[in-house]
Amino acid sequence: MVKPLVYLDNAATTQKPQYVIDKTNNYYEKMNANIHRGVHALSQEATEAFESSRIIIKNFINALGKNEIIFTRGTTESINLVASSYGRKNIKEGDEIIISTMEHHSNIVPWQMLCAEKNAKLRVIPVNDEGEIIFEEFEKLINEKTKFVSIVYASNSLGTVNPVKKIIDLAHSYNIPVMLDAAQAVNHLKIDVQQLDCDFLAFSGHKLYGPTGIGILYGKVNHLEAMPPYQGGGDMISKVTFEETTYNELPHKFEAGTPDIAGAIGLGAAIEYIEKIGLENIAYHENLLLEYATKAVSDLQGLRIIGTAKEKIGVLSFHFENVHPHDVGTFLDFEGVAIRTGHHCTQPLMRRFNVPATSRASFGMYNTIEEVDVLVNGLKKILEVFG
Ligand code: PMP
């Protein structure tokens, strides 16, 4: 018998509300044209829808202007853009870049590549047994050689919410810019980039109930103005001759080629949808699910929760003493429960906690207490079979 789906893999990607699907389809059905180029009505309509999304996003994170909002393919591309453009221009031999042990590979590898190219050094803030950044170690790592800090706002593997404001304030006291990977934070926490005073911030549409293949880089306008383009091509230019090219103004300087127009419109729709419900209501609901689930699994024999920070988003990672996470995932799949098992693109973090992988249930706004019960009953059955 086919079981009803219990989808608890929201940290990997979220399901899309009908409103988002309709808005995305509507672009293809009713206004499909390229943007920023045509004088014809359809192109203008598409351009307006695309640019309206930029304003929705600007307001959502309280950026100063819409020229600080760059459409990218997602968090990964946003970080690569900063590492390539800002990094290549500003990082020199002997400089240091600080990240943390709990970074996603997309906030490790681009900096590692930059360090290799520039002969610079990657420094890593350790985490404690609860899965929290050890702030005193950050204070020790930061020095006159530090030229950039890039930190995850909320961890996809542990759920930890990092004290990013404190990190930014300390880094700024040394005049060091800070980038935040907000891939997991943006759908749980209200983000105000002016209040945070971060220099760059990245997130992906698909974790925010929006489409895949679209994401955002926020950057302070003074940084973005000073940075060279990331890619060359159409739309990012002002004038091209074979001798010389001048570049378009922000944000188009960083948006070479035809973007994911439908995706950008869909992302705007996702934010409208979320704002109607209220981010604080979503966070409240997910916290209830997390608390309930944490309590329920705590009694299970041989189960160790990985990530017990005081402040968490709705992510519950765990490891069974005698059952491999892949067996947990496969067994739960038979029960209709979708969770993620593996290293969650955080291999160094798995090593820190001495586990090959974890099983991770992550909650979204549509999940229910009854669904958590299905998960916990599934885990109990696993213990009967394997235990
Ligand atoms: N950072 C974090 C914390 C993430 O959870 C993810 C997605 N798992 C990424 C970065 C990368 O996001 P994307 O694959 O959408 O570029």
Boltz pocket constraint, residues with backbone or C-beta under 6 A from the ligand:
constraints:
  - pocket:
      binder: B
      contacts: [[A, 11], [A, 12], [A, 73], [A, 74], [A, 75], [A, 76], [A, 77], [A, 104], [A, 106], [A, 107], [A, 152], [A, 154], [A, 155], [A, 156], [A, 181], [A, 183], [A, 184], [A, 204], [A, 344], [A, 345]]
      max_distance: 6.0
